[in-house]
Amino acid sequence: MSSSAPHRGTSVRPRGRLVSGSFALVLVSALCMLTSFFLLVSVTPMAAAAHGSGSAGAGLVTGVLLLGTVAAELASPVLMRRCGYRATLAAGALLMGAPSLVMLAHDALMVTIIASLARGFGFGLGTVVLGALAALLVPADRRGEGFGLYDVVETIPGVVALPAGVWLAGHAGFGPVVSLAAATALVPAAASAWLPRRAGADGDGRDDGADNDPDAGAAGGQDRPIGLLAGLRQPGLRRPALIFAASTVTAGVVVSFLPLATGLPRNIAVAGLFAQALAGTAGSWGAGRLGDRVGHARLLAPALAIATAGMAGLLWLASPAAVIAGMGLFGLGFGILQNATFTLMINRMPASGFGTASAIWSLAYDAGYGAGPAAFGVFVGGTGYPAGFALSAVTMVVALPLVRRVRADRGAGFPLLLDAAEVPDAQGHDPGHHEHADDDEAGRVDVEARQEGPERPVEVGVLGQQAEHLDRADEHRHEHRQAGDGQVVVDLADRLGERPVVGEVHEAAVGCVE
């Protein structure tokens, strides 16, 4: 292949529409499900305490809610594989809505505990399924941007519904809040009828309820379902999840303990948490748009550095400006990590594994949020709050060495899809020097396909297990495979990791070149 042909045989196509009808339904479903969750997350403990259960009963109600959420995240890949997206989402919505109505008739502590457990399980199912559907319905070359929009929608209930639920319960009683939470929880059950039944339905990634092209960009119905344990065994998924968990440990600490910090006025703590939420939303949105162009793995190290620097601001709790600025910086870094890690994990799975990637990412989120405050509460008595906040950022510093390994992990295990923005061209040019020159609508990397007939783009996957056996010096390797009557030539070199990665023509490419 001549040096002048890196773009010959490639196609530059218009980027896909970001918000389709189906993705809009996913956004509405996420908004309603999170609204239901946040309306009651503080109100049910208040109700338990008001009905004579005390602080122990209030804490138990919150604990079983989170327990149900984690249990659902563990079970969701199996349920989605067996029942599909529609049925699993509808079940999650019903589990959130119906128990809320039961609490209207019975205010006993045991009823509240069982209802909270069911609501937590339903919420866990819903969040995992909606994350997988978002990955399926957003154009692959705009996934980061799509997930950024999804994060913006998810932020609204935490800012609006959480205080609104407490206010409404204080002024109108628990009944109206519970009724509103039940009604909003049931919206996703109704919307599920117009969402894809499962990945790859009808052979093109779409179900008869999904009317958008991005579904076809998924791996399709030929993908083999991937379980939770199989996903956790893959470094390409496990390491981004660990990096994200390192940041959620710190996020759980500041959300739980910043309002309790000695010497910090309550209004400053509230302003700091608000700055974190706004900066996190902006960071996620910006990271999605930037990551789609330069590669999401490139954002991990800067995001960890920004978040760590923000936590350093909490060393000066006596300075309101330092606290608010520090929380804003931490939120910015956390938002970038939130988007970049999820997008990386989704991009490394076929469509049938989107649910597994979503579940692993959600587990990393909840595990960090739970473990961080638990550990912080043990040692903060000896260190004090300023030093304790700074020490909680150590987990992010420890995660920095994983960033380099994340790039080297691409393709480990599964025939995973490349992050198109990170793939050098045939001459090894940095992908940041051109935007979307080698992407098609589905986010695959177009390579030069030569055969007797016209040139057509083919789908490329990565076989990392074969790459491990290559010599490090073999940076530009040509892989020749026969497909029908033609010869497919792939020239793909990975100079971003620690070892070269072989470009392998995906089996689906056979249909493209026949």
C-alpha positions in Angstrom: 0.0 0.0 0.0 1.5 3.3 -1.0 2.2 6.0 1.5 -0.1 8.4 -0.4 -3.2 6.2 0.1 -4.2 6.4 3.7 -7.5 8.1 2.8 -8.2 6.2 -0.4 -11.0 3.8 0.0 -12.2 5.5 3.2 -15.5 7.2 3.5 -16.4 10.4 5.2 -20.1 10.4 6.1 -22.4 12.9 7.9 -22.6 12.4 11.6 -25.8 10.7 12.8 -28.6 12.5 14.4 -28.0 12.7 18.1 -31.5 12.7 19.5 -33.9 10.2 17.8 -37.4 9.5 18.9 -36.3 6.4 20.8 -33.5 8.2 22.5 -35.8 11.0 23.5 -38.0 8.4 25.2 -35.0 7.1 27.0 -34.2 10.6 28.3 -37.8 11.1 29.5 -37.8 7.7 31.2 -34.5 8.5 33.0 -35.8 11.9 34.1 -39.0 10.3 35.5 -37.3 7.4 37.2 -34.7 9.6 38.9 -37.4 12.1 39.9 -39.3 9.3 41.6 -36.2 8.1 43.3 -35.1 11.6 44.6 -38.6 12.6 45.7 -38.6 9.8 48.3 -34.9 9.3 49.0 -35.1 11.7 52.0 -38.9 11.6 52.6 -39.1 7.8 53.4 -36.5 8.1 56.2 -38.4 11.1 57.5 -41.6 9.2 57.4 -40.1 6.2 59.3 -38.7 8.5 62.0 -42.0 10.4 62.3 -43.9 7.1 62.8 -41.9 6.2 65.8 -39.0 4.2 64.3 -36.4 6.8 65.2 -33.0 7.3 63.6 -32.3 3.5 63.5 -35.4 2.9 61.4 -34.6 5.9 59.1 -31.1 4.5 58.5 -32.4 1.0 57.8 -34.8 2.3 55.2 -32.0 4.0 53.3 -29.7 1.0 53.7 -32.2 -1.5 52.2 -32.8 1.0 49.3 -29.2 0.9 48.4 -29.0 -2.9 49.0 -31.8 -3.4 46.5 -30.1 -1.2 43.9 -26.8 -3.2 44.1 -28.7 -6.5 43.9 -30.4 -5.3 40.8 -27.2 -4.2 39.1 -25.8 -7.7 39.7 -28.9 -9.4 38.3 -29.6 -7.0 35.4 -27.3 -8.6 32.8 -29.0 -12.0 33.2 -32.5 -10.4 33.2 -31.8 -8.3 30.1 -30.4 -11.3 28.3 -33.4 -13.5 29.1 -36.2 -11.0 29.1 -35.0 -8.2 26.9 -34.8 -4.4 27.4 -38.5 -3.7 27.3 -39.6 -6.3 29.9 -36.7 -5.5 32.3 -37.4 -1.7 32.1 -41.1 -2.2 32.6 -40.5 -4.5 35.6 -38.1 -1.9 37.2 -40.6 0.9 36.7 -43.4 -1.2 38.3 -41.2 -2.2 41.2 -40.6 1.5 41.8 -44.2 2.6 41.4 -46.4 -0.1 43.0 -44.7 -0.3 46.4 -45.0 3.5 46.7 -48.7 3.1 46.5 -48.6 0.4 49.2 -46.9 2.9 51.6 -49.9 5.2 51.2 -52.2 2.6 52.9 -49.7 1.2 55.5 -47.2 3.2 57.4 -45.7 0.3 59.4 -41.9 0.2 59.4 -41.7 -3.3 57.9 -43.9 -2.2 55.0 -41.7 0.8 54.4 -38.6 -1.4 54.5 -40.0 -3.9 52.0 -41.2 -1.1 49.8 -37.8 0.6 49.9 -36.1 -2.7 49.0 -38.4 -3.2 46.0 -37.9 0.4 44.9 -34.2 0.0 45.1 -34.3 -3.1 43.0 -36.5 -1.4 40.5 -34.3 1.6 40.4 -31.2 -0.5 39.8 -32.8 -2.4 36.9 -34.0 0.9 35.4 -30.7 2.7 35.5 -28.8 -0.2 34.0 -31.3 -0.8 31.2 -31.6 2.9 30.3 -27.8 3.1 30.2 -27.7 0.2 27.8 -30.5 1.7 25.7 -28.7 5.0 25.5 -25.6 3.2 24.1 -27.7 1.4 21.6 -29.7 4.4 20.3 -27.0 7.0 20.1 -24.8 7.1 17.0 -21.5 5.4 17.9 -19.4 8.3 16.7 -21.4 10.6 19.0 -21.7 8.4 22.1 -19.7 10.7 24.3 -21.9 13.6 23.4 -25.0 11.5 23.8 -24.0 10.3 27.2 -23.2 13.9 28.2 -26.7 14.9 27.3 -27.9 11.9 29.3 -25.9 13.1 32.3 -27.5 16.6 32.0 -30.9 15.1 32.2 -29.9 12.9 35.2 -28.7 16.0 37.1 -32.0 17.7 37.0 -33.9 15.5 39.5 -31.1 15.6 42.1 -31.2 19.4 42.0 -35.0 19.9 41.8 -36.8 16.7 43.0 -34.7 16.1 46.2 -35.4 19.4 47.9 -38.9 19.6 46.4 -39.8 16.2 48.0 -38.7 17.4 51.4 -40.5 20.8 51.0 -43.8 19.1 49.8 -43.8 16.6 52.6 -43.4 19.4 55.1 -46.2 21.5 53.7 -48.7 19.0 52.3 -47.8 15.7 54.1 -46.3 12.4 52.9 -49.3 11.4 50.7 -48.9 13.8 47.8 -45.1 13.1 47.6 -45.6 9.4 47.5 -48.4 9.7 44.9 -46.2 11.9 42.7 -43.3 9.5 43.1 -45.5 6.5 42.1 -46.8 8.4 39.0 -43.4 9.4 37.7 -42.0 5.9 38.3 -44.6 4.3 36.0 -43.8 6.6 33.0 -40.9 4.3 31.8 -43.2 1.3 31.9 -45.5 3.0 29.4 -42.5 4.3 27.3 -40.9 0.8 27.1 -43.4 -0.3 24.4 -41.7 2.0 21.9 -38.1 1.0 22.8 -36.0 -1.8 21.3 -36.9 -5.2 22.7 -33.2 -6.3 22.7 -30.0 -5.5 20.9 -29.9 -6.8 17.3 -33.6 -7.4 17.0 -34.8 -7.8 13.4 -31.3 -8.5 12.3 -30.2 -4.8 12.1 -30.0 -3.7 15.7 -33.5 -2.3 15.7 -36.7 -3.5 17.0 -40.0 -2.6 15.5 -40.4 -0.1 18.2 -37.2 1.7 17.4 -37.3 3.8 14.3 -33.7 5.2 14.2 -30.6 4.3 12.3 -28.2 4.2 15.2 -29.6 0.9 16.3 -28.2 -0.6 13.1 -24.8 0.7 14.2 -24.7 -1.8 17.0 -23.0 -5.0 16.7 -26.1 -6.7 15.6 -27.9 -9.9 16.4 -24.9 -12.1 15.8 -23.3 -11.0 19.1 -22.9 -13.6 21.8 -24.4 -12.4 25.1 -21.7 -11.5 27.6 -22.2 -12.1 31.3 -21.2 -10.0 34.3 -18.3 -12.2 35.3 -17.0 -12.5 31.8 -17.0 -8.7 31.5 -15.2 -8.3 34.9 -12.5 -10.6 33.7 -11.7 -8.3 30.8 -9.0 -5.7 31.6 -10.5 -3.4 28.9 -13.6 -3.1 31.0 -12.3 -3.7 34.5 -9.6 -0.9 34.5 -11.9 1.9 33.4 -14.4 0.8 36.0 -11.6 0.9 38.7 -10.5 4.3 37.6 -14.1 5.6 37.9 -14.6 3.8 41.3 -11.5 5.6 42.6 -13.3 8.9 41.9 -16.7 7.8 43.3 -15.0 7.0 46.6 -14.0 10.7 46.9 -17.4 11.8 45.6 -19.2 9.8 48.3 -17.0 11.3 51.0 -17.7 15.0 50.0 -21.4 14.5 49.5 -21.8 12.7 52.9 -19.4 14.7 55.1 -18.9 18.2 53.6 -22.1 19.4 55.4 -20.8 17.9 58.6 -17.3 19.4 58.4 -16.3 21.3 61.6 -15.9 25.0 61.1 -17.6 25.1 57.7 -20.9 27.1 57.6 -23.8 25.1 56.3 -24.6 27.6 53.5 -21.0 27.3 52.2 -21.3 23.5 52.2 -24.5 23.7 50.2 -22.9 26.2 47.7 -19.9 23.8 47.3 -22.1 20.8 46.6 -24.1 22.9 44.1 -20.9 24.0 42.4 -19.8 20.4 42.2 -23.1 19.3 40.6 -23.1 22.1 38.0 -19.4 21.6 37.2 -19.8 17.9 36.9 -22.7 18.3 34.4 -20.6 20.7 32.3 -17.6 18.4 32.5 -19.5 15.4 31.3 -21.1 17.3 28.4 -17.8 18.9 27.4 -15.9 15.6 27.8 -18.4 13.8 25.6 -18.0 16.2 22.7 -14.2 16.4 23.0 -13.7 12.7 23.6 -15.6 11.9 20.4 -13.0 13.8 18.5 -9.7 13.1 20.3 -10.4 9.8 22.0 -11.9 9.3 25.5 -8.9 7.5 27.0 -6.9 10.8 26.5 -9.2 12.5 29.0 -8.7 10.1 31.9 -5.3 11.4 33.3 -6.3 15.2 33.0 -9.6 14.4 34.7 -7.9 12.6 37.6 -5.5 15.5 38.0 -8.3 18.1 38.0 -10.4 16.2 40.5 -7.3 15.7 42.8 -6.4 19.4 42.6 -10.0 20.3 43.6 -9.8 18.2 46.7 -6.7 20.1 47.8 -8.9 23.1 48.1 -10.7 21.5 51.0 -7.5 21.8 53.1 -8.6 25.4 53.6 -12.1 24.9 55.0 -12.0 28.3 56.7 -11.9 30.0 53.2 -15.3 29.9 51.4 -13.7 30.7 48.1 -11.3 27.8 48.4 -14.1 25.4 49.3 -16.4 26.4 46.5 -13.6 26.6 43.9 -12.2 23.2 45.1 -15.6 21.6 44.8 -16.1 23.0 41.4 -12.8 21.6 40.2 -13.5 18.3 41.7 -16.9 18.2 40.1 -15.4 19.1 36.7 -12.9 16.2 36.9 -15.5 13.8 38.2 -17.9 14.7 35.4 -15.2 14.1 32.8 -14.4 10.7 34.3 -18.0 9.8 34.5 -18.5 10.3 30.7 -15.1 9.1 29.5 -15.1 5.8 31.5 -18.7 4.9 30.5 -18.1 5.7 26.9 -14.8 3.7 26.8 -16.5 0.6 28.4 -19.4 0.8 25.9 -17.1 1.2 22.9 -15.3 -1.9 23.9 -18.3 -4.1 23.9 -20.5 -5.5 21.1 -24.2 -4.4 21.3 -25.1 -7.6 23.2 -22.7 -6.5 26.0 -24.0 -3.0 26.5 -26.1 -4.1 29.4 -23.1 -5.8 31.1 -20.9 -2.7 30.6 -23.7 -0.5 32.1 -24.0 -2.8 35.0 -20.3 -2.9 35.8 -20.1 0.9 35.6 -23.1 1.3 37.9 -21.5 -1.1 40.4 -18.3 0.9 40.3 -20.4 4.0 41.0 -22.3 2.5 44.0 -19.4 0.6 45.4 -17.3 3.8 45.6 -20.1 5.9 47.0 -20.7 3.3 49.8 -17.1 2.4 50.6 -15.7 6.0 50.7 -17.9 7.4 53.4 -17.6 4.1 55.4 -13.8 4.3 55.5 -13.8 8.1 55.9 -15.9 7.9 59.0 -13.4 5.6 60.6 -10.2 7.7 60.2 -11.6 11.3 60.1 -11.7 11.4 63.9 -7.9 11.1 64.0 -7.0 13.3 61.0 -9.6 16.0 61.1 -11.8 17.1 58.2 -9.2 19.1 56.1 -6.6 16.3 56.1 -9.2 13.7 55.8 -10.6 15.2 52.6 -7.1 15.5 51.2 -6.4 11.8 52.0 -9.6 10.7 50.4 -8.1 11.9 47.1 -5.3 9.4 47.3 -7.4 6.8 45.6 -7.4 9.0 42.5 -3.7 9.4 42.6 -3.3 5.6 42.9 -5.5 5.2 39.9 -3.2 7.3 37.6 -1.0 4.3 36.6 -4.0 2.5 35.3 -4.6 5.2 32.7 -1.7 4.0 30.5 -2.8 0.4 30.8 -6.3 1.3 29.6 -5.0 2.1 26.1 -3.0 -1.1 26.0 -6.1 -3.1 27.1 -8.1 -2.4 23.9 -9.2 -5.6 22.3 -8.4 -7.9 25.2 -10.7 -10.8 25.2 -13.6 -10.0 22.9 -13.5 -8.8 19.3 -14.1 -5.4 20.8 -14.7 -2.2 18.8 -12.0 0.4 18.5 -12.5 3.9 19.8 -12.5 5.5 16.4 -11.0 8.8 17.5 -8.0 7.0 18.9 -7.0 4.9 15.9 -4.0 6.1 13.9 -4.4 6.1 10.1 -2.5 3.8 7.9 0.7 5.9 8.2 0.5 6.1 12.0 -0.6 9.8 12.0 -2.0 11.1 15.2 -5.8 10.9 15.1 -6.0 14.4 16.6 -4.8 15.9 13.3 -8.0 15.1 11.5 -11.6 14.8 12.7 -13.8 11.9 11.8 -11.9 11.3 8.5 -12.1 7.6 9.1 -15.5 7.2 10.9 -18.7 6.0 9.4 -22.1 6.6 11.0 -21.8 3.5 13.2 -18.4 4.5 14.7 -16.4 1.8 13.0 -13.1 2.6 11.4 -13.2 2.5 7.6 -10.1 0.9 6.1 -9.0 0.5 2.5 -10.9 -2.5 1.1 -9.5 -3.6 -2.3 -11.3 -6.2 -4.4 -12.4 -6.7 -8.0 -15.5 -4.6 -7.5 -16.0 -1.1 -6.1 -14.3 -0.2 -2.8 -16.4 -0.4 0.3 -15.8 0.4 4.0 -15.7 -2.6 6.2 -16.1 -3.0 10.0 -13.0 -3.5 12.0 -12.6 -5.2 15.4 -9.6 -5.9 17.5 -8.3 -9.3 18.5 -6.1 -8.4 21.4 -5.3 -12.0 22.3 -3.5 -12.4 19.0 -1.8 -9.1 19.5 -0.1 -10.3 22.7 2.0 -12.7 20.6 3.3 -10.1 18.2 6.8 -8.7 18.3 6.9 -5.1 19.8 8.8 -3.9 16.8 6.1 -4.9 14.3 4.3 -1.6 14.4 2.8 -1.8 11.0 1.3 -5.1 10.2 -0.8 -6.1 7.2 -3.5 -8.7 7.8 -4.8 -10.4 4.7 -8.0 -12.3 4.7 -10.0 -13.8 1.9 -13.7 -12.8 1.7 -15.7 -14.3 -1.1 -13.8 -13.5 -4.4 -11.9 -10.5 -3.2 -8.9 -9.7 -1.0 -9.4 -7.4 2.0 -6.3 -5.6 3.1 -6.1 -4.0 6.5 -3.3 -1.7 7.5 -3.8 -0.7 11.1 -1.1 0.1 13.7 -1.7 0.9 17.3 1.0 3.2 18.6 -1.0 4.4 21.6 -0.5 1.4 23.8 2.4 -0.6 25.2 2.2 -3.2 22.5 1.0 -3.3 18.8 -2.6 -4.3 18.1 -3.6 -6.2 15.0 -6.4 -4.8 12.9 -8.7 -7.7 12.3 -11.6 -7.7 9.9 -14.8 -8.3 11.8 -16.8 -11.3 10.6 -19.6 -9.0 9.7 -17.3 -7.5 7.0 -17.8 -10.6 4.9 -21.2 -9.4 4.0 -19.8 -6.0 3.0 -17.4 -7.3 0.5 -19.3 -10.0 -1.2 
